[in-house]
Amino acid sequence: MNYRMIRFILFQVMRIEGVLMLLPCLISIIYGDGEGAYFAGVAAFLIAAGFIGCKFLPKNQTINVKEGYVSTGLSWIVLSFFGCLPFWLSGEISSFTDAFFETVSGFTTTGASILSNVEELSHAALFWRSFTHWIGGMGVLVFLLALIPMSGGSNINLMRAESPGPSVGKLVPKMRYTAIILYVIYMVMTILEVVFLFCGGLNLFDSFCLAFGTAGTGGFAVRSDSFESYSIYIRWVVGIFMLLFGVNFNAYYFILMRQFKKAFSFEEVRVFVAIVALSTAAVFANIIPLYENGIMALTDAFFQVTSIVSTTGYCSADFDLWPTTSKFILCFLMFMGACAGSTGGGVKVSRLMILWKSVVKEVQSYIHPKIVKKVTLDKKALDNDVLKSTHVFLATYVGVFLASMLIVSLESRDLTTTFTAVLATLNNIGPGLSMVGATCNYGFLSFASKWTLCFDMLAGRLELFPILLLFAPSLYKK
């Protein structure tokens, strides 16, 4: 284990977080809310510690798969720990557990909140809360790779450990340039959304906060009613961008390179868009009797479908009051999630496609024992390693899900609350149903449940294994 390189990466993450934490300090100065001092103090410590820790670059900069996973898991824990301190020290969130929960929810782009009235937060805290979504959306280590040249030839192991999906490849030969391309696309799309929201009548602060939440597919809003009080125009703008941020970013790269045939050849993206269209139509048909206005019914159906499937978690209506069919569709979309290579969470469309095709292949082998058929994706045969990793991921996912449900069920809440609380946090969505529904929060849960769901949020964002590996006893044996 290359411990020196792991320490170096952790100090780099601390330094980056310290610099990024200066932005809420600026917001505090602009709005004069007085809470910027707490952010400034933590930022100063992080920058100083990061500078000292990064002073000497390790000679051996090799990052193998194990180092990549450990570095990623520890980086996100460190990021969340220091990121919650301004909330806790300022007293805006009095409990450390609640502050940590809120911050983990932010960085993992979950959007599950313990707050009942977000308007009571200062502008600095509101901004940092939404900005954590944007930081976590593309990934802090991807940002680190984009900023800092690192040798060793194995930096892709860091990106693979942090990026969602069955596999991660390079868009260009050098890993650093791939990270830069992804972040440029990410920033441009975020700025475009800010412009559209600002043109729709929102002030600049709200436009940035909502765009951060959309880009990171997070879901923290600046109003307690989330999106219920926003106009139809704002809902459609955010709904469309939630859909766009749920798409594999490789498609946008090929569009920029004018390789349109490649951009639209992604089978996963086509299936994703088709599922969104069908789900929107089904929910619309199911809920229209509840509405006097058909346009509003279509708006809410599209908004909630894109919000849930992209794992953003914004709410334009209390979907807990919708018919059972609509709630079932939303629960399925919670489980499925967005595309691989997007900022969305969930199991991912590509994994479910691989699982479905594997089942079809197995059934056909019983009917035609001598048939030789490969599981394909984008007209390419998948090797056994990809199939194995997909099946192992899904099996591990079920194990983590059931274990988490068992712990949360000890509170003796109703089954819907327990089930959807775990579903919504493990898939990085935010709102569930019943007591953790669209108009509720997670503040009532016990200490044990909140820490369990913190684990679920981190495990879900990092695709399980970077977090699970930290609990393997063999990791600490020399």
C-alpha positions as CSV (number, residue, x, y, z in Angstrom):
1,M,0.0,0.0,0.0
2,N,1.4,3.4,-1.0
3,Y,0.5,5.2,2.2
4,R,2.5,8.3,1.3
5,M,0.6,8.8,-1.9
6,I,-2.7,8.3,-0.1
7,R,-1.7,11.0,2.5
8,F,-0.7,13.3,-0.3
9,I,-4.0,12.9,-2.1
10,L,-5.9,13.6,1.2
11,F,-4.0,16.8,1.8
12,Q,-4.6,17.9,-1.7
13,V,-8.3,17.3,-1.2
14,M,-8.2,19.3,2.0
15,R,-6.4,22.2,0.2
16,I,-9.0,22.2,-2.6
17,E,-11.9,22.2,-0.2
18,G,-10.3,25.1,1.7
19,V,-10.0,27.2,-1.4
20,L,-13.6,26.3,-2.5
21,M,-14.8,27.2,1.0
22,L,-13.7,30.8,0.4
23,L,-16.7,31.3,-1.9
24,P,-19.3,31.2,0.9
25,C,-17.1,33.7,2.7
26,L,-17.5,36.0,-0.3
27,I,-21.3,35.4,-0.2
28,S,-21.3,36.3,3.5
29,I,-19.6,39.6,2.8
30,I,-22.0,40.4,0.0
31,Y,-25.1,39.7,2.1
32,G,-23.6,40.8,5.4
33,D,-25.0,37.8,7.3
34,G,-22.0,37.4,9.6
35,E,-21.6,33.7,9.3
36,G,-18.6,33.9,6.9
37,A,-16.1,33.9,9.8
38,Y,-16.7,30.2,10.5
39,F,-16.2,29.3,6.8
40,A,-13.0,31.5,6.8
41,G,-11.6,29.8,9.9
42,V,-12.1,26.3,8.6
43,A,-10.9,27.3,5.1
44,A,-7.7,28.8,6.6
45,F,-7.0,25.6,8.5
46,L,-7.6,23.4,5.4
47,I,-5.4,25.5,3.2
48,A,-2.6,25.7,5.7
49,A,-2.7,21.9,6.5
50,G,-3.0,21.1,2.8
51,F,0.0,23.3,1.9
52,I,2.2,21.7,4.6
53,G,1.0,18.2,3.7
54,C,1.6,18.7,0.0
55,K,5.0,20.3,0.3
56,F,6.8,17.1,-0.5
57,L,5.5,15.0,-3.4
58,P,6.1,11.3,-2.9
59,K,8.7,9.7,-5.2
60,N,6.5,6.7,-5.8
61,Q,3.3,8.2,-7.3
62,T,1.8,4.8,-8.4
63,I,-1.9,4.5,-7.6
64,N,-3.0,0.9,-8.0
65,V,-6.6,-0.2,-7.8
66,K,-6.4,-0.7,-4.0
67,E,-4.8,2.8,-3.4
68,G,-7.4,4.3,-5.8
69,Y,-10.3,2.9,-3.8
70,V,-8.9,3.7,-0.4
71,S,-7.9,7.2,-1.4
72,T,-11.4,7.8,-2.8
73,G,-13.2,6.5,0.2
74,L,-11.1,8.4,2.7
75,S,-11.2,11.6,0.6
76,W,-15.0,11.7,0.7
77,I,-15.1,11.1,4.5
78,V,-12.5,13.9,5.0
79,L,-14.3,16.2,2.6
80,S,-17.6,15.6,4.5
81,F,-16.1,16.0,8.0
82,F,-14.5,19.3,7.4
83,G,-17.3,20.5,5.2
84,C,-19.8,20.1,8.0
85,L,-17.8,22.1,10.6
86,P,-19.0,25.6,9.6
87,F,-22.6,24.4,10.0
88,W,-21.9,23.0,13.4
89,L,-19.5,25.7,14.8
90,S,-21.9,28.5,13.8
91,G,-24.8,26.7,15.5
92,E,-26.9,26.9,12.3
93,I,-27.1,23.1,12.7
94,S,-26.6,22.4,16.4
95,S,-26.0,18.7,16.3
96,F,-22.7,17.4,14.8
97,T,-24.5,14.2,13.6
98,D,-27.1,16.4,11.8
99,A,-24.4,18.7,10.4
100,F,-22.5,15.7,9.1
101,F,-25.6,14.1,7.7
102,E,-26.5,17.3,5.8
103,T,-23.0,17.7,4.4
104,V,-22.7,14.0,3.4
105,S,-26.1,14.4,1.7
106,G,-24.7,17.5,-0.1
107,F,-21.4,16.1,-1.3
108,T,-22.9,12.7,-2.4
109,T,-25.6,14.7,-4.3
110,T,-28.4,13.0,-2.3
111,G,-30.4,15.9,-1.1
112,A,-31.8,14.2,2.0
113,S,-32.1,16.9,4.6
114,I,-32.6,17.1,8.4
115,L,-33.8,20.7,8.1
116,S,-37.5,21.7,8.3
117,N,-37.0,25.3,7.4
118,V,-34.1,26.0,5.1
119,E,-34.9,29.7,4.8
120,E,-33.6,30.2,8.4
121,L,-30.0,29.4,7.2
122,S,-27.7,32.3,6.3
123,H,-26.9,33.0,2.7
124,A,-23.4,31.6,3.2
125,A,-24.7,28.3,4.6
126,L,-27.4,28.1,1.8
127,F,-24.7,28.6,-0.8
128,W,-22.3,26.1,0.6
129,R,-25.1,23.6,1.1
130,S,-25.9,23.8,-2.7
131,F,-22.3,24.2,-3.7
132,T,-21.4,20.8,-2.1
133,H,-23.8,19.3,-4.7
134,W,-21.8,20.8,-7.5
135,I,-18.5,19.7,-6.1
136,G,-19.6,16.2,-5.5
137,G,-21.5,15.9,-8.8
138,M,-18.5,15.4,-11.0
139,G,-16.2,14.4,-8.1
140,V,-13.5,16.1,-6.1
141,L,-10.8,13.7,-7.3
142,V,-11.8,14.3,-10.9
143,F,-11.3,18.0,-10.1
144,L,-8.0,17.2,-8.5
145,L,-6.8,15.3,-11.7
146,A,-8.0,18.2,-13.8
147,L,-6.0,20.8,-11.8
148,I,-2.8,19.0,-10.7
149,P,-0.5,17.0,-13.0
150,M,0.3,13.6,-11.4
151,S,2.6,11.1,-12.8
152,G,2.7,7.4,-12.3
153,G,0.5,6.3,-15.2
154,S,-2.2,4.8,-13.1
155,N,-4.4,7.9,-12.3
156,I,-7.3,6.3,-14.0
157,N,-7.7,4.1,-10.9
158,L,-8.7,7.2,-9.0
159,M,-11.2,8.2,-11.6
160,R,-12.6,4.7,-11.9
161,A,-13.1,4.5,-8.1
162,E,-15.0,7.8,-8.0
163,S,-16.9,7.8,-11.3
164,P,-20.3,6.1,-11.6
165,G,-20.9,3.2,-13.9
166,P,-19.7,-0.3,-14.8
167,S,-16.6,1.0,-16.5
168,V,-14.7,4.2,-17.1
169,G,-12.5,5.0,-20.0
170,K,-10.4,7.8,-21.4
171,L,-11.9,10.3,-23.9
172,V,-8.3,11.3,-24.8
173,P,-5.0,9.5,-24.2
174,K,-4.0,11.5,-21.1
175,M,-6.2,11.1,-18.0
176,R,-5.7,14.7,-16.9
177,Y,-7.1,16.0,-20.2
178,T,-10.1,13.7,-19.9
179,A,-10.8,15.2,-16.4
180,I,-10.5,18.7,-17.9
181,I,-12.9,18.0,-20.7
182,L,-15.5,16.6,-18.4
183,Y,-15.3,19.6,-16.0
184,V,-15.5,22.1,-18.9
185,I,-18.7,20.4,-20.2
186,Y,-20.0,20.4,-16.6
187,M,-19.3,24.1,-16.0
188,V,-20.7,25.2,-19.4
189,M,-23.9,23.3,-18.8
190,T,-24.2,24.8,-15.3
191,I,-23.7,28.4,-16.5
192,L,-26.3,27.8,-19.3
193,E,-28.8,26.8,-16.7
194,V,-28.0,29.8,-14.5
195,V,-28.7,32.0,-17.6
196,F,-32.0,30.4,-18.3
197,L,-33.1,30.6,-14.7
198,F,-32.1,34.2,-14.4
199,C,-34.0,35.1,-17.6
200,G,-37.0,33.4,-16.0
201,G,-37.1,36.0,-13.2
202,L,-35.0,34.3,-10.4
203,N,-32.3,36.4,-8.7
204,L,-28.7,35.4,-9.3
205,F,-28.2,33.8,-5.9
206,D,-31.2,31.4,-6.3
207,S,-30.2,30.8,-9.9
208,F,-26.8,29.6,-8.9
209,C,-28.0,27.5,-6.0
210,L,-30.6,25.7,-8.0
211,A,-28.2,25.2,-10.9
212,F,-25.6,23.7,-8.5
213,G,-28.3,21.3,-7.3
214,T,-29.4,20.4,-10.8
215,A,-25.9,20.0,-12.2
216,G,-24.8,17.7,-9.4
217,T,-28.2,16.0,-9.4
218,G,-28.4,16.8,-5.7
219,G,-31.8,18.4,-4.8
220,F,-31.1,20.9,-2.0
221,A,-33.4,23.8,-2.6
222,V,-33.4,27.3,-1.2
223,R,-37.1,27.2,-0.2
224,S,-38.7,24.7,2.2
225,D,-41.4,23.8,-0.4
226,S,-38.6,22.9,-2.9
227,F,-40.2,23.8,-6.3
228,E,-43.9,24.1,-5.5
229,S,-43.9,27.9,-5.5
230,Y,-41.9,28.3,-8.8
231,S,-43.4,29.1,-12.1
232,I,-44.1,26.5,-14.9
233,Y,-41.2,28.0,-16.9
234,I,-38.7,27.4,-14.0
235,R,-39.9,23.9,-13.6
236,W,-39.5,23.0,-17.3
237,V,-36.0,24.6,-17.4
238,V,-34.9,22.6,-14.3
239,G,-36.7,19.5,-15.6
240,I,-34.9,19.6,-18.9
241,F,-31.5,20.2,-17.3
242,M,-32.1,17.4,-14.8
243,L,-32.6,15.1,-17.8
244,L,-29.5,16.4,-19.5
245,F,-27.3,15.9,-16.5
246,G,-28.6,12.3,-16.2
247,V,-27.1,11.5,-19.6
248,N,-23.6,10.0,-20.1
249,F,-21.2,13.0,-20.5
250,N,-19.2,11.1,-23.2
251,A,-22.2,11.8,-25.5
252,Y,-21.6,15.6,-25.0
253,Y,-17.9,15.2,-25.8
254,F,-18.7,13.5,-29.1
255,I,-21.2,16.3,-29.9
256,L,-18.5,18.9,-29.3
257,M,-16.1,16.9,-31.5
258,R,-18.9,16.9,-34.2
259,Q,-19.0,13.1,-34.1
260,F,-22.8,13.0,-34.0
261,K,-23.1,9.4,-35.1
262,K,-21.0,8.3,-32.1
263,A,-22.9,10.7,-29.8
264,F,-26.2,9.2,-30.6
265,S,-25.0,5.6,-30.8
266,F,-25.1,5.1,-27.0
267,E,-27.7,2.4,-26.4
268,E,-28.0,3.3,-22.8
269,V,-28.9,6.9,-23.5
270,R,-31.6,5.9,-26.0
271,V,-33.1,3.5,-23.4
272,F,-32.9,6.2,-20.7
273,V,-34.7,8.8,-22.8
274,A,-37.4,6.2,-23.8
275,I,-37.9,5.2,-20.1
276,V,-38.3,8.9,-19.2
277,A,-40.8,9.5,-22.0
278,L,-42.9,6.4,-21.1
279,S,-42.8,7.1,-17.4
280,T,-43.9,10.7,-17.9
281,A,-46.8,9.6,-20.1
282,A,-47.8,6.9,-17.6
283,V,-47.6,9.2,-14.5
284,F,-49.4,12.0,-16.4
285,A,-52.3,9.7,-17.4
286,N,-52.5,8.5,-13.8
287,I,-52.5,11.8,-12.0
288,I,-54.5,14.0,-14.4
289,P,-57.8,13.4,-12.5
290,L,-56.2,15.1,-9.5
291,Y,-55.5,18.3,-11.5
292,E,-57.8,21.0,-12.9
293,N,-55.1,22.1,-15.3
294,G,-53.7,19.5,-17.8
295,I,-50.5,21.6,-18.4
296,M,-49.7,21.6,-14.7
297,A,-50.3,17.9,-14.5
298,L,-47.9,17.3,-17.4
299,T,-45.4,19.7,-15.9
300,D,-45.4,17.9,-12.5
301,A,-45.3,14.5,-14.2
302,F,-42.3,15.4,-16.3
303,F,-40.6,17.3,-13.4
304,Q,-40.9,14.5,-10.9
305,V,-40.0,11.7,-13.4
306,T,-36.8,13.6,-14.4
307,S,-36.1,14.6,-10.8
308,I,-36.3,11.0,-9.6
309,V,-34.7,9.2,-12.5
310,S,-31.7,11.6,-12.5
311,T,-31.6,11.2,-8.7
312,T,-31.8,14.9,-8.2
313,G,-34.8,14.9,-5.8
314,Y,-36.3,18.3,-6.3
315,C,-40.1,18.3,-5.6
316,S,-42.7,20.3,-7.5
317,A,-45.6,18.4,-5.8
318,D,-46.3,16.1,-2.9
319,F,-46.1,12.8,-4.9
320,D,-46.8,10.9,-1.7
321,L,-50.5,11.9,-2.4
322,W,-50.4,10.5,-5.9
323,P,-52.0,7.1,-6.9
324,T,-50.2,3.9,-6.1
325,T,-49.2,3.3,-9.8
326,S,-47.4,6.7,-10.0
327,K,-45.6,6.0,-6.7
328,F,-44.6,2.5,-7.9
329,I,-43.1,4.1,-11.1
330,L,-41.2,6.6,-9.1
331,C,-39.8,3.9,-6.8
332,F,-38.7,1.9,-9.8
333,L,-36.9,5.0,-11.2
334,M,-35.3,5.6,-7.8
335,F,-33.8,2.1,-8.0
336,M,-32.8,2.5,-11.7
337,G,-31.2,5.9,-11.6
338,A,-29.4,7.7,-14.5
339,C,-26.8,6.8,-17.1
340,A,-23.3,5.7,-16.3
341,G,-20.9,8.5,-16.7
342,S,-23.5,11.1,-15.6
343,T,-23.7,13.0,-12.3
344,G,-26.7,10.9,-11.4
345,G,-26.9,8.0,-8.9
346,G,-28.8,4.7,-8.7
347,V,-27.9,1.3,-10.0
348,K,-27.6,2.8,-13.5
349,V,-29.4,2.1,-16.7
350,S,-26.5,0.2,-18.3
351,R,-26.3,-2.3,-15.4
352,L,-30.0,-3.1,-15.6
353,M,-29.6,-3.5,-19.4
354,I,-26.7,-5.9,-18.8
355,L,-28.7,-7.8,-16.2
356,W,-31.7,-8.0,-18.5
357,K,-29.6,-9.2,-21.5
358,S,-27.9,-11.8,-19.3
359,V,-31.3,-13.2,-18.2
360,V,-32.5,-13.3,-21.8
361,K,-29.2,-15.1,-22.9
362,E,-29.6,-17.6,-20.0
363,V,-33.3,-18.4,-20.9
364,Q,-32.3,-18.8,-24.6
365,S,-29.6,-21.2,-23.6
366,Y,-32.2,-23.5,-22.0
367,I,-34.3,-23.5,-25.2
368,H,-31.3,-23.8,-27.5
369,P,-28.4,-25.5,-25.5
370,K,-26.0,-25.3,-28.4
371,I,-26.5,-21.6,-29.2
372,V,-23.5,-19.3,-28.8
373,K,-24.6,-15.8,-27.9
374,K,-22.7,-12.9,-26.3
375,V,-24.2,-10.1,-24.2
376,T,-23.7,-6.9,-26.1
377,L,-23.9,-3.2,-25.4
378,D,-23.6,-0.6,-28.1
379,K,-23.1,-3.5,-30.6
380,K,-20.0,-4.6,-28.7
381,A,-19.6,-7.9,-26.9
382,L,-19.0,-7.5,-23.2
383,D,-16.2,-9.5,-21.7
384,N,-16.7,-11.7,-18.7
385,D,-15.0,-9.2,-16.3
386,V,-17.7,-6.6,-17.0
387,L,-20.5,-9.2,-16.6
388,K,-18.9,-10.5,-13.4
389,S,-18.5,-7.0,-11.9
390,T,-22.1,-6.1,-12.8
391,H,-23.5,-9.2,-11.1
392,V,-21.2,-8.7,-8.0
393,F,-22.2,-5.1,-7.8
394,L,-25.9,-6.0,-7.8
395,A,-25.5,-8.8,-5.3
396,T,-23.5,-6.4,-3.0
397,Y,-26.1,-3.7,-3.5
398,V,-28.9,-6.0,-2.3
399,G,-26.8,-7.1,0.7
400,V,-26.1,-3.5,1.8
401,F,-29.7,-2.5,1.2
402,L,-31.1,-5.3,3.3
403,A,-28.6,-4.7,6.1
404,S,-29.4,-1.0,6.2
405,M,-33.1,-1.7,6.2
406,L,-32.6,-4.0,9.2
407,I,-30.8,-1.3,11.2
408,V,-33.3,1.5,10.3
409,S,-36.3,-0.9,11.0
410,L,-35.2,-1.0,14.7
411,E,-36.9,2.4,15.1
412,S,-40.2,0.6,14.3
413,R,-41.4,3.1,11.7
414,D,-43.8,2.0,9.0
415,L,-42.4,-0.2,6.2
416,T,-42.8,2.4,3.5
417,T,-40.7,4.9,5.5
418,T,-38.0,2.4,6.3
419,F,-37.8,1.0,2.8
420,T,-37.8,4.3,0.9
421,A,-35.5,6.0,3.4
422,V,-32.8,3.4,2.5
423,L,-33.8,3.4,-1.2
424,A,-33.6,7.2,-1.4
425,T,-30.2,7.5,0.4
426,L,-28.4,4.5,-1.1
427,N,-29.4,5.7,-4.6
428,N,-28.6,9.4,-3.7
429,I,-32.1,10.7,-4.4
430,G,-33.2,12.4,-1.2
431,P,-37.0,12.3,-0.8
432,G,-38.8,9.0,-0.3
433,L,-42.4,8.3,0.7
434,S,-44.5,8.5,3.9
435,M,-42.4,10.1,6.8
436,V,-39.5,10.9,4.5
437,G,-41.7,12.1,1.6
438,A,-41.5,15.2,-0.5
439,T,-42.8,17.5,2.3
440,C,-40.9,15.8,5.1
441,N,-37.3,15.5,6.3
442,Y,-34.9,13.0,8.0
443,G,-34.5,15.0,11.2
444,F,-36.8,12.7,13.3
445,L,-34.5,9.6,12.8
446,S,-32.4,8.2,15.6
447,F,-28.6,8.6,15.9
448,A,-28.0,5.1,14.6
449,S,-30.3,5.5,11.6
450,K,-28.7,8.8,10.6
451,W,-25.2,7.3,10.6
452,T,-26.4,4.2,8.8
453,L,-27.9,6.4,6.1
454,C,-24.7,8.5,5.9
455,F,-22.9,5.2,5.1
456,D,-25.5,4.5,2.5
457,M,-25.1,7.9,0.9
458,L,-21.3,7.5,0.7
459,A,-21.5,3.9,-0.5
460,G,-24.2,4.8,-3.1
461,R,-22.2,7.7,-4.5
462,L,-19.0,5.8,-4.7
463,E,-20.5,2.6,-6.1
464,L,-20.2,0.6,-2.8
465,F,-16.7,-0.8,-2.9
466,P,-14.4,2.2,-2.1
467,I,-16.4,2.5,1.2
468,L,-16.8,-1.2,1.9
469,L,-13.0,-1.7,1.3
470,L,-12.3,0.5,4.3
471,F,-14.0,-2.1,6.6
472,A,-11.9,-5.0,5.3
473,P,-9.5,-6.2,8.0
474,S,-7.0,-7.5,5.4
475,L,-6.5,-3.9,4.2
476,Y,-4.6,-3.0,7.4
477,K,-2.3,-6.1,7.5
478,K,1.2,-5.4,6.5
